[in-house]
Amino acid sequence: MDQLKQFIEDNKQRFLDELFELIRVPSISAKPENKPDMIKMAGLLRDALLEAGADKARVMETRGQPVVFGSRLAGQDLPTVLIYGHYDVQPVEPLELWDSQPFEPEIRDGKIWARGADDDKGQLYMHIKAFEFMVKTGQLPCNVKFMIEGEEEVGSPSLKEFCRKNQELLKADIILVSDTTMIGTEIPSITVGLRGLSYMEVEVTGPNRDLHSGLFGGAVANPVNVLCKMIASLTNDKNEITIAGFYDDVLVLSREERDEMAKAPFDVETYKKEIDVDAVAGEESYTTLERTGIRPSLDVNGIWGGYTGEGAKTILPSKAFAKISMRLVPNQHSARIDKLFENHFRSIAPKGVRVDVRSLHGGEGYVAPIDTVAYQAASKAMEQTFGRKPIPTRSGGSIPIISDFEEVLGIKTILMGFGLESDAIHSPNENYPLEHFYKGIETIPYFFKNFAEMQD
């Protein structure tokens, strides 16, 4: 432990300088104009893996953004850990809400402030630096492989195919991921469940052009008005989703399982204060943690149509649009939910408008067992560095590719993340505590050591 802590202390500034170089690359996978940045980012990560001690590292093409693969073999008889992460980030809009430039990282209040500081460049880079420590000190107890993709933020559309084509290359005993959160610095946790995702875009079209709202208002269906009514009808006054068949496959937890979940520390007043709301909301008869961990949800992620510029323009819009995401729980399948949503949304459209529904991306939920060697290795590692046994928790977020890993590669995943709910991922002013960045570098080598020692 002393050697590891000294290594981190001696290299803190270098680690930050290297991470900041990666953060400055605006690797936004959702925007085609950022394709050159994606290629640049992949090259930087390849070089970082080689410098950290990888025997080989290369940029591998896919039908979308490239995948960076690297590896170092420590011994044929040793277990293999496959580290997964992603180098793409979310768009930064609205820019005016950022307190600093999103791709010019700053240190304030003991945190790194920038897009990708947590999700996932900061958390990914912890693994590269932990790997560097193990190689440089001759303490690498497992074979290591890295698979770093550039499309996680748009649903990983190319990675499943990449995994199918490279099953031999990706062979491993466990996949280790840091792209999740923990309860807090004083209360470490390991994510053992992720919700799935069904992400749709809808378009409502009325007249063949924008119309004068005085001459036509009240006589022609307004697509924006119609869309708002349609969306409002998707949930009832109990915040239950009204799509027929939506809940048919939902895995319902027993009272005992719910009571076990309730043991996780959670203060609703602190939760409300952190996001500046005076009340929580959600499906009736479920707690806040249950609503995000074991129950599905439906949310509008964006809605637009008509005139939104300065001043007035009195029109009746020709079109209205919305992006709608549904977070899914175990036993729900995204393809089935896509179809249920499409059929339902078309069925509730009134006369006078036309509706188009498109599935943008999706994926299945994931639940990891806690009685495996890998989980016990991760739990012990966090206890060794945080001084407290971590609590297994279920996350409301989604990493769609995780369930694909088990389907295609036959490998389970450990979600040992070091982020916090307050890190504002996907939002303006994303941040990552320096303490967690360094604590992650400290914890990861212990996972490797424990995992190797716990093998039969």
Secondary structure, DSSP 8 states (H G I E B T S, - for coil): -HHHHHHHHHHHHHHHHHHHHHHTS--BTT-GGGHHHHHHHHHHHHHHHHHHT-SEEEEE--SSS-EEEEEE---TTS-EEEEEEE--B-----GGG-SS-TTS-EEETTEEESTTTTTTHHHHHHHHHHHHHHHHTT---SEEEEEEES-GGGT-TTHHHHHHHTTTTT--SEEEE--SB-S-SSS-EEEEEE-EEEEEEEEEE-SSS-EEHHHHBTTB--HHHHHHHHHHTTB-TT--B-STTTTTT-----HHHHHHHTTS---HHHHHHHHT-S----STT--HHHHHHTS-EEEEEEEEES--SSS---EE-SEEEEEEEEEE-TT--HHHHHHHHHHHHHHT--TT-EEEEEEEEEE--EE--SSSHHHHHHHHHHHHHHSS--EEEE-S---THHHHIIIII---EEE---B-GGG-TTSTT-EEEHHHHHHHHHHHHHHHHHHHHT--
